[in-house]
């Protein structure tokens, strides 16, 4: 999971979302309100009038080529409700409650699960509202996540971030590919091939599992970076290079 920037929706879509929410609000709290929210979300009018704009906005925000905002690997195909409709029906048409998810994360992993702390606050991390790196650390050579907080551990459990072999192997492979990318960038820049270097950056950010590249840059600034990159001092030196950091982190914004 990586930090994402939420984009604004077209004004007409915002108005229509508000109308749907008001329609739900007219129902008495409880089963009637949940049923109304479910029916409205599935209605042909919602699919026609608001879903295209929601999907377009989420696709613009998503990492790489519209990757799932939870696992970062598979293609994002579903509009997921961060807080499930069954729990908070009034947020069914709330733009701030919508994320792009792959069908596996949405239907097989998260479903209607939404763990909370004893005080009622959510344990899952919304990557558009806060930085997941405050709660999760990727162990780069292993391709597994370590929870830094209860919320990070909840994300690992709910989304199966360490239980899905294809994800773990994918992160290990992505780490090897990312190391190669930064080495190629350095070579291209040393040869004065600026256009080639920019293309390397663009391709690197558009690959699946961009969270690996984010973790590399983040961990290179950590006080324990020397221990985190033990045996890979050459990689750490590249990640700390101001020119490389500027080129890649600027490219992260342009690649979306």
C-alpha positions as protocol buffer text, in pm:
chain_id: "A"
residue {
  index: 1
  type: UNK
  ca { x: 0 y: 0 z: 0 }
}
residue {
  index: 2
  type: UNK
  ca { x: 124 y: 347 z: -84 }
}
residue {
  index: 3
  type: UNK
  ca { x: 3 y: 701 z: -16 }
}
residue {
  index: 4
  type: UNK
  ca { x: -236 y: 826 z: -285 }
}
residue {
  index: 5
  type: UNK
  ca { x: -372 y: 1170 z: -367 }
}
residue {
  index: 6
  type: UNK
  ca { x: -750 y: 1199 z: -402 }
}
residue {
  index: 7
  type: UNK
  ca { x: -860 y: 1399 z: -704 }
}
residue {
  index: 8
  type: UNK
  ca { x: -1173 y: 1614 z: -736 }
}
residue {
  index: 9
  type: UNK
  ca { x: -1479 y: 1487 z: -921 }
}
residue {
  index: 10
  type: UNK
  ca { x: -1677 y: 1676 z: -1188 }
}
residue {
  index: 11
  type: UNK
  ca { x: -1925 y: 1916 z: -1021 }
}
residue {
  index: 12
  type: UNK
  ca { x: -2225 y: 1742 z: -1178 }
}
residue {
  index: 13
  type: UNK
  ca { x: -2114 y: 1410 z: -1028 }
}
residue {
  index: 14
  type: UNK
  ca { x: -2071 y: 1568 z: -685 }
}
residue {
  index: 15
  type: UNK
  ca { x: -2428 y: 1701 z: -702 }
}
residue {
  index: 16
  type: UNK
  ca { x: -2566 y: 1364 z: -806 }
}
residue {
  index: 17
  type: UNK
  ca { x: -2378 y: 1183 z: -528 }
}
residue {
  index: 18
  type: UNK
  ca { x: -2532 y: 1424 z: -279 }
}
residue {
  index: 19
  type: UNK
  ca { x: -2880 y: 1353 z: -415 }
}
residue {
  index: 20
  type: UNK
  ca { x: -2833 y: 979 z: -375 }
}
residue {
  index: 21
  type: UNK
  ca { x: -2708 y: 1030 z: -20 }
}
residue {
  index: 22
  type: UNK
  ca { x: -3009 y: 1244 z: 67 }
}
residue {
  index: 23
  type: UNK
  ca { x: -3238 y: 974 z: -75 }
}
residue {
  index: 24
  type: UNK
  ca { x: -3079 y: 720 z: 162 }
}
residue {
  index: 25
  type: UNK
  ca { x: -3103 y: 964 z: 452 }
}
residue {
  index: 26
  type: UNK
  ca { x: -3479 y: 978 z: 410 }
}
residue {
  index: 27
  type: UNK
  ca { x: -3502 y: 614 z: 518 }
}
residue {
  index: 28
  type: UNK
  ca { x: -3516 y: 528 z: 886 }
}
residue {
  index: 29
  type: UNK
  ca { x: -3182 y: 415 z: 1025 }
}
residue {
  index: 30
  type: UNK
  ca { x: -3144 y: 38 z: 1024 }
}
residue {
  index: 31
  type: UNK
  ca { x: -3242 y: -232 z: 773 }
}
residue {
  index: 32
  type: UNK
  ca { x: -3447 y: 3 z: 554 }
}
residue {
  index: 33
  type: UNK
  ca { x: -3158 y: 244 z: 511 }
}
residue {
  index: 34
  type: UNK
  ca { x: -2910 y: -34 z: 437 }
}
residue {
  index: 35
  type: UNK
  ca { x: -3147 y: -188 z: 183 }
}
residue {
  index: 36
  type: UNK
  ca { x: -3202 y: 147 z: 13 }
}
residue {
  index: 37
  type: UNK
  ca { x: -2828 y: 211 z: -10 }
}
residue {
  index: 38
  type: UNK
  ca { x: -2767 y: -133 z: -158 }
}
residue {
  index: 39
  type: UNK
  ca { x: -3045 y: -96 z: -413 }
}
residue {
  index: 40
  type: UNK
  ca { x: -2942 y: 253 z: -520 }
}
residue {
  index: 41
  type: UNK
  ca { x: -2578 y: 151 z: -565 }
}
residue {
  index: 42
  type: UNK
  ca { x: -2685 y: -140 z: -786 }
}
residue {
  index: 43
  type: UNK
  ca { x: -2937 y: 64 z: -984 }
}
residue {
  index: 44
  type: UNK
  ca { x: -2897 y: 131 z: -1354 }
}
residue {
  index: 45
  type: UNK
  ca { x: -2919 y: 506 z: -1291 }
}
residue {
  index: 46
  type: UNK
  ca { x: -2621 y: 499 z: -1055 }
}
residue {
  index: 47
  type: UNK
  ca { x: -2422 y: 285 z: -1296 }
}
residue {
  index: 48
  type: UNK
  ca { x: -2497 y: 533 z: -1571 }
}
residue {
  index: 49
  type: UNK
  ca { x: -2485 y: 867 z: -1387 }
}
residue {
  index: 50
  type: UNK
  ca { x: -2203 y: 835 z: -1132 }
}
residue {
  index: 51
  type: UNK
  ca { x: -2005 y: 514 z: -1174 }
}
residue {
  index: 52
  type: UNK
  ca { x: -1809 y: 624 z: -1486 }
}
residue {
  index: 53
  type: UNK
  ca { x: -1684 y: 939 z: -1313 }
}
residue {
  index: 54
  type: UNK
  ca { x: -1599 y: 745 z: -996 }
}
residue {
  index: 55
  type: UNK
  ca { x: -1401 y: 486 z: -1190 }
}
residue {
  index: 56
  type: UNK
  ca { x: -1221 y: 755 z: -1393 }
}
residue {
  index: 57
  type: UNK
  ca { x: -1125 y: 946 z: -1079 }
}
residue {
  index: 58
  type: UNK
  ca { x: -1002 y: 635 z: -900 }
}
residue {
  index: 59
  type: UNK
  ca { x: -807 y: 521 z: -1206 }
}
residue {
  index: 60
  type: UNK
  ca { x: -629 y: 858 z: -1213 }
}
residue {
  index: 61
  type: UNK
  ca { x: -534 y: 817 z: -846 }
}
residue {
  index: 62
  type: UNK
  ca { x: -428 y: 452 z: -861 }
}
residue {
  index: 63
  type: UNK
  ca { x: -63 y: 346 z: -877 }
}
residue {
  index: 64
  type: UNK
  ca { x: 81 y: 236 z: -1210 }
}
residue {
  index: 65
  type: UNK
  ca { x: -171 y: 122 z: -1468 }
}
residue {
  index: 66
  type: UNK
  ca { x: -478 y: 140 z: -1244 }
}
residue {
  index: 67
  type: UNK
  ca { x: -351 y: -110 z: -989 }
}
residue {
  index: 68
  type: UNK
  ca { x: -546 y: -219 z: -682 }
}
residue {
  index: 69
  type: UNK
  ca { x: -505 y: 34 z: -401 }
}
residue {
  index: 70
  type: UNK
  ca { x: -473 y: -246 z: -145 }
}
residue {
  index: 71
  type: UNK
  ca { x: -240 y: -512 z: -289 }
}
residue {
  index: 72
  type: UNK
  ca { x: -85 y: -300 z: -566 }
}
residue {
  index: 73
  type: UNK
  ca { x: -47 y: -606 z: -790 }
}
residue {
  index: 74
  type: UNK
  ca { x: -368 y: -687 z: -974 }
}
residue {
  index: 75
  type: UNK
  ca { x: -572 y: -461 z: -1197 }
}
residue {
  index: 76
  type: UNK
  ca { x: -821 y: -245 z: -1009 }
}
residue {
  index: 77
  type: UNK
  ca { x: -1164 y: -335 z: -1141 }
}
residue {
  index: 78
  type: UNK
  ca { x: -1402 y: -268 z: -847 }
}
residue {
  index: 79
  type: UNK
  ca { x: -1518 y: 47 z: -672 }
}
residue {
  index: 80
  type: UNK
  ca { x: -1470 y: -60 z: -311 }
}
residue {
  index: 81
  type: UNK
  ca { x: -1639 y: 108 z: -15 }
}
residue {
  index: 82
  type: UNK
  ca { x: -1370 y: 159 z: 249 }
}
residue {
  index: 83
  type: UNK
  ca { x: -1641 y: 158 z: 515 }
}
residue {
  index: 84
  type: UNK
  ca { x: -1885 y: -111 z: 393 }
}
residue {
  index: 85
  type: UNK
  ca { x: -2235 y: -12 z: 284 }
}
residue {
  index: 86
  type: UNK
  ca { x: -2376 y: -252 z: 541 }
}
residue {
  index: 87
  type: UNK
  ca { x: -2200 y: -62 z: 821 }
}
residue {
  index: 88
  type: UNK
  ca { x: -2242 y: 300 z: 710 }
}
residue {
  index: 89
  type: UNK
  ca { x: -2506 y: 322 z: 434 }
}
residue {
  index: 90
  type: UNK
  ca { x: -2489 y: 701 z: 436 }
}
residue {
  index: 91
  type: UNK
  ca { x: -2133 y: 674 z: 299 }
}
residue {
  index: 92
  type: UNK
  ca { x: -2238 y: 461 z: 1 }
}
residue {
  index: 93
  type: UNK
  ca { x: -2210 y: 760 z: -232 }
}
residue {
  index: 94
  type: UNK
  ca { x: -1939 y: 944 z: -38 }
}
residue {
  index: 95
  type: UNK
  ca { x: -1644 y: 1006 z: -274 }
}
residue {
  index: 96
  type: UNK
  ca { x: -1406 y: 998 z: 24 }
}
residue {
  index: 97
  type: UNK
  ca { x: -1522 y: 642 z: 95 }
}
residue {
  index: 98
  type: UNK
  ca { x: -1440 y: 501 z: -249 }
}
residue {
  index: 99
  type: UNK
  ca { x: -1121 y: 314 z: -341 }
}
residue {
  index: 100
  type: UNK
  ca { x: -1016 y: 112 z: -644 }
}
residue {
  index: 101
  type: UNK
  ca { x: -966 y: -257 z: -566 }
}
residue {
  index: 102
  type: UNK
  ca { x: -905 y: -576 z: -756 }
}
residue {
  index: 103
  type: UNK
  ca { x: -1186 y: -829 z: -739 }
}
residue {
  index: 104
  type: UNK
  ca { x: -976 y: -1060 z: -519 }
}
residue {
  index: 105
  type: UNK
  ca { x: -908 y: -798 z: -251 }
}
residue {
  index: 106
  type: UNK
  ca { x: -1264 y: -669 z: -267 }
}
residue {
  index: 107
  type: UNK
  ca { x: -1463 y: -993 z: -284 }
}
residue {
  index: 108
  type: UNK
  ca { x: -1231 y: -1258 z: -139 }
}
residue {
  index: 109
  type: UNK
  ca { x: -1034 y: -1067 z: 122 }
}
residue {
  index: 110
  type: UNK
  ca { x: -1205 y: -753 z: 254 }
}
residue {
  index: 111
  type: UNK
  ca { x: -1572 y: -822 z: 174 }
}
residue {
  index: 112
  type: UNK
  ca { x: -1771 y: -655 z: 458 }
}
residue {
  index: 113
  type: UNK
  ca { x: -1488 y: -685 z: 709 }
}
residue {
  index: 114
  type: UNK
  ca { x: -1405 y: -360 z: 884 }
}
residue {
  index: 115
  type: UNK
  ca { x: -1222 y: -412 z: 1216 }
}
residue {
  index: 116
  type: UNK
  ca { x: -1226 y: -132 z: 1471 }
}
residue {
  index: 117
  type: UNK
  ca { x: -1032 y: -48 z: 1786 }
}
residue {
  index: 118
  type: UNK
  ca { x: -1204 y: -58 z: 2128 }
}
residue {
  index: 119
  type: UNK
  ca { x: -1286 y: 312 z: 2090 }
}
residue {
  index: 120
  type: UNK
  ca { x: -1460 y: 246 z: 1757 }
}
residue {
  index: 121
  type: UNK
  ca { x: -1197 y: 399 z: 1530 }
}
residue {
  index: 122
  type: UNK
  ca { x: -1113 y: 207 z: 1209 }
}
residue {
  index: 123
  type: UNK
  ca { x: -814 y: -23 z: 1212 }
}
residue {
  index: 124
  type: UNK
  ca { x: -778 y: -39 z: 836 }
}
residue {
  index: 125
  type: UNK
  ca { x: -567 y: 228 z: 667 }
}
residue {
  index: 126
  type: UNK
  ca { x: -718 y: 444 z: 393 }
}
residue {
  index: 127
  type: UNK
  ca { x: -421 y: 519 z: 162 }
}
residue {
  index: 128
  type: UNK
  ca { x: -590 y: 835 z: 34 }
}
residue {
  index: 129
  type: UNK
  ca { x: -622 y: 980 z: 385 }
}
residue {
  index: 130
  type: UNK
  ca { x: -288 y: 887 z: 545 }
}
residue {
  index: 131
  type: UNK
  ca { x: 46 y: 730 z: 471 }
}
residue {
  index: 132
  type: UNK
  ca { x: 43 y: 350 z: 503 }
}
residue {
  index: 133
  type: UNK
  ca { x: 417 y: 363 z: 568 }
}
residue {
  index: 134
  type: UNK
  ca { x: 337 y: 492 z: 917 }
}
residue {
  index: 135
  type: UNK
  ca { x: 180 y: 153 z: 986 }
}
residue {
  index: 136
  type: UNK
  ca { x: 355 y: -95 z: 756 }
}
residue {
  index: 137
  type: UNK
  ca { x: 716 y: -176 z: 670 }
}
residue {
  index: 138
  type: UNK
  ca { x: 808 y: -391 z: 374 }
}
residue {
  index: 139
  type: UNK
  ca { x: 1096 y: -631 z: 440 }
}
residue {
  index: 140
  type: UNK
  ca { x: 1243 y: -587 z: 95 }
}
residue {
  index: 141
  type: UNK
  ca { x: 1453 y: -903 z: 50 }
}
residue {
  index: 142
  type: UNK
  ca { x: 1170 y: -1123 z: 180 }
}
residue {
  index: 143
  type: UNK
  ca { x: 878 y: -951 z: 6 }
}
residue {
  index: 144
  type: UNK
  ca { x: 670 y: -956 z: 326 }
}
residue {
  index: 145
  type: UNK
  ca { x: 516 y: -678 z: 532 }
}
residue {
  index: 146
  type: UNK
  ca { x: 570 y: -617 z: 901 }
}
residue {
  index: 147
  type: UNK
  ca { x: 303 y: -435 z: 1098 }
}
residue {
  index: 148
  type: UNK
  ca { x: 435 y: -134 z: 1289 }
}
residue {
  index: 149
  type: UNK
  ca { x: 99 y: -66 z: 1456 }
}
residue {
  index: 150
  type: UNK
  ca { x: -227 y: -246 z: 1526 }
}
residue {
  index: 151
  type: UNK
  ca { x: -365 y: -84 z: 1214 }
}
residue {
  index: 152
  type: UNK
  ca { x: -78 y: -209 z: 1003 }
}
residue {
  index: 153
  type: UNK
  ca { x: -126 y: -560 z: 1138 }
}
residue {
  index: 154
  type: UNK
  ca { x: -499 y: -541 z: 1061 }
}
residue {
  index: 155
  type: UNK
  ca { x: -423 y: -448 z: 700 }
}
residue {
  index: 156
  type: UNK
  ca { x: -183 y: -740 z: 664 }
}
residue {
  index: 157
  type: UNK
  ca { x: -448 y: -977 z: 797 }
}
residue {
  index: 158
  type: UNK
  ca { x: -757 y: -844 z: 616 }
}
residue {
  index: 159
  type: UNK
  ca { x: -592 y: -809 z: 275 }
}
residue {
  index: 160
  type: UNK
  ca { x: -381 y: -1122 z: 311 }
}
residue {
  index: 161
  type: UNK
  ca { x: -69 y: -925 z: 222 }
}
residue {
  index: 162
  type: UNK
  ca { x: 165 y: -1199 z: 348 }
}
residue {
  index: 163
  type: UNK
  ca { x: -60 y: -1502 z: 291 }
}
residue {
  index: 164
  type: UNK
  ca { x: -78 y: -1481 z: -87 }
}
residue {
  index: 165
  type: UNK
  ca { x: 234 y: -1648 z: -236 }
}
residue {
  index: 166
  type: UNK
  ca { x: 191 y: -1466 z: -567 }
}
residue {
  index: 167
  type: UNK
  ca { x: 211 y: -1131 z: -386 }
}
residue {
  index: 168
  type: UNK
  ca { x: 518 y: -1222 z: -182 }
}
residue {
  index: 169
  type: UNK
  ca { x: 704 y: -1359 z: -484 }
}
residue {
  index: 170
  type: UNK
  ca { x: 590 y: -1061 z: -690 }
}
residue {
  index: 171
  type: UNK
  ca { x: 741 y: -820 z: -438 }
}
residue {
  index: 172
  type: UNK
  ca { x: 1071 y: -1007 z: -433 }
}
residue {
  index: 173
  type: UNK
  ca { x: 1083 y: -997 z: -812 }
}
residue {
  index: 174
  type: UNK
  ca { x: 981 y: -630 z: -810 }
}
residue {
  index: 175
  type: UNK
  ca { x: 1268 y: -553 z: -572 }
}
residue {
  index: 176
  type: UNK
  ca { x: 1519 y: -713 z: -808 }
}
residue {
  index: 177
  type: UNK
  ca { x: 1368 y: -523 z: -1103 }
}
residue {
  index: 178
  type: UNK
  ca { x: 1369 y: -192 z: -912 }
}
residue {
  index: 179
  type: UNK
  ca { x: 1735 y: -235 z: -819 }
}
residue {
  index: 180
  type: UNK
  ca { x: 1811 y: -291 z: -1185 }
}
residue {
  index: 181
  type: UNK
  ca { x: 1610 y: 18 z: -1283 }
}
residue {
  index: 182
  type: UNK
  ca { x: 1801 y: 254 z: -1059 }
}
residue {
  index: 183
  type: UNK
  ca { x: 2130 y: 114 z: -1185 }
}
residue {
  index: 184
  type: UNK
  ca { x: 2020 y: 167 z: -1546 }
}
residue {
  index: 185
  type: UNK
  ca { x: 1909 y: 521 z: -1461 }
}
residue {
  index: 186
  type: UNK
  ca { x: 2254 y: 602 z: -1322 }
}
residue {
  index: 187
  type: UNK
  ca { x: 2424 y: 460 z: -1633 }
}
residue {
  index: 188
  type: UNK
  ca { x: 2194 y: 656 z: -1865 }
}
residue {
  index: 189
  type: UNK
  ca { x: 2254 y: 982 z: -1679 }
}
residue {
  index: 190
  type: UNK
  ca { x: 2631 y: 928 z: -1674 }
}
residue {
  index: 191
  type: UNK
  ca { x: 2614 y: 890 z: -2052 }
}
residue {
  index: 192
  type: UNK
  ca { x: 2408 y: 1206 z: -2091 }
}
residue {
  index: 193
  type: UNK
  ca { x: 2100 y: 1010 z: -2205 }
}
residue {
  index: 194
  type: UNK
  ca { x: 1836 y: 1212 z: -2022 }
}
residue {
  index: 195
  type: UNK
  ca { x: 1544 y: 1092 z: -2235 }
}
residue {
  index: 196
  type: UNK
  ca { x: 1638 y: 729 z: -2173 }
}
residue {
  index: 197
  type: UNK
  ca { x: 1668 y: 795 z: -1800 }
}
residue {
  index: 198
  type: UNK
  ca { x: 1320 y: 950 z: -1791 }
}
residue {
  index: 199
  type: UNK
  ca { x: 1177 y: 650 z: -1978 }
}
residue {
  index: 200
  type: UNK
  ca { x: 1338 y: 415 z: -1723 }
}
residue {
  index: 201
  type: UNK
  ca { x: 1168 y: 607 z: -1445 }
}
residue {
  index: 202
  type: UNK
  ca { x: 829 y: 601 z: -1618 }
}
residue {
  index: 203
  type: UNK
  ca { x: 845 y: 226 z: -1676 }
}
residue {
  index: 204
  type: UNK
  ca { x: 958 y: 162 z: -1318 }
}
residue {
  index: 205
  type: UNK
  ca { x: 660 y: 344 z: -1167 }
}
residue {
  index: 206
  type: UNK
  ca { x: 409 y: 186 z: -1404 }
}
residue {
  index: 207
  type: UNK
  ca { x: 502 y: -171 z: -1311 }
}
residue {
  index: 208
  type: UNK
  ca { x: 289 y: -368 z: -1064 }
}
residue {
  index: 209
  type: UNK
  ca { x: 376 y: -343 z: -693 }
}
residue {
  index: 210
  type: UNK
  ca { x: 501 y: 14 z: -695 }
}
residue {
  index: 211
  type: UNK
  ca { x: 494 y: -13 z: -315 }
}
residue {
  index: 212
  type: UNK
  ca { x: 834 y: -185 z: -343 }
}
residue {
  index: 213
  type: UNK
  ca { x: 993 y: 120 z: -508 }
}
residue {
  index: 214
  type: UNK
  ca { x: 825 y: 352 z: -256 }
}
residue {
  index: 215
  type: UNK
  ca { x: 957 y: 138 z: 32 }
}
residue {
  index: 216
  type: UNK
  ca { x: 1311 y: 147 z: -109 }
}
residue {
  index: 217
  type: UNK
  ca { x: 1325 y: 526 z: -115 }
}
residue {
  index: 218
  type: UNK
  ca { x: 1151 y: 556 z: 221 }
}
residue {
  index: 219
  type: UNK
  ca { x: 1379 y: 307 z: 397 }
}
residue {
  index: 220
  type: UNK
  ca { x: 1694 y: 462 z: 251 }
}
residue {
  index: 221
  type: UNK
  ca { x: 1620 y: 767 z: 471 }
}
residue {
  index: 222
  type: UNK
  ca { x: 1550 y: 561 z: 784 }
}
residue {
  index: 223
  type: UNK
  ca { x: 1796 y: 598 z: 1075 }
}
residue {
  index: 224
  type: UNK
  ca { x: 1857 y: 222 z: 1052 }
}
residue {
  index: 225
  type: UNK
  ca { x: 1907 y: 227 z: 673 }
}
residue {
  index: 226
  type: UNK
  ca { x: 2256 y: 75 z: 697 }
}
residue {
  index: 227
  type: UNK
  ca { x: 2108 y: -230 z: 871 }
}
residue {
  index: 228
  type: UNK
  ca { x: 1805 y: -247 z: 641 }
}
residue {
  index: 229
  type: UNK
  ca { x: 2031 y: -258 z: 336 }
}
residue {
  index: 230
  type: UNK
  ca { x: 2314 y: -467 z: 478 }
}
residue {
  index: 231
  type: UNK
  ca { x: 2499 y: -637 z: 196 }
}
residue {
  index: 232
  type: UNK
  ca { x: 2343 y: -394 z: -53 }
}
residue {
  index: 233
  type: UNK
  ca { x: 2548 y: -85 z: 17 }
}
residue {
  index: 234
  type: UNK
  ca { x: 2570 y: -1 z: -354 }
}
residue {
  index: 235
  type: UNK
  ca { x: 2189 y: 7 z: -377 }
}
residue {
  index: 236
  type: UNK
  ca { x: 2164 y: 227 z: -69 }
}
residue {
  index: 237
  type: UNK
  ca { x: 2421 y: 469 z: -211 }
}
residue {
  index: 238
  type: UNK
  ca { x: 2217 y: 504 z: -530 }
}
residue {
  index: 239
  type: UNK
  ca { x: 1893 y: 555 z: -337 }
}
residue {
  index: 240
  type: UNK
  ca { x: 2059 y: 834 z: -141 }
}
residue {
  index: 241
  type: UNK
  ca { x: 2188 y: 1010 z: -452 }
}
residue {
  index: 242
  type: UNK
  ca { x: 2008 y: 1349 z: -469 }
}
residue {
  index: 243
  type: UNK
  ca { x: 1987 y: 1345 z: -849 }
}
residue {
  index: 244
  type: UNK
  ca { x: 1843 y: 995 z: -861 }
}
residue {
  index: 245
  type: UNK
  ca { x: 1593 y: 1071 z: -586 }
}
residue {
  index: 246
  type: UNK
  ca { x: 1479 y: 1385 z: -766 }
}
residue {
  index: 247
  type: UNK
  ca { x: 1444 y: 1202 z: -1097 }
}
residue {
  index: 248
  type: UNK
  ca { x: 1251 y: 907 z: -957 }
}
residue {
  index: 249
  type: UNK
  ca { x: 1030 y: 1092 z: -711 }
}
residue {
  index: 250
  type: UNK
  ca { x: 940 y: 1354 z: -971 }
}
residue {
  index: 251
  type: UNK
  ca { x: 869 y: 1068 z: -1211 }
}
residue {
  index: 252
  type: UNK
  ca { x: 631 y: 911 z: -960 }
}
residue {
  index: 253
  type: UNK
  ca { x: 402 y: 1210 z: -998 }
}
residue {
  index: 254
  type: UNK
  ca { x: 430 y: 1225 z: -1376 }
}
residue {
  index: 255
  type: UNK
  ca { x: 369 y: 852 z: -1421 }
}
residue {
  index: 256
  type: UNK
  ca { x: 15 y: 873 z: -1285 }
}
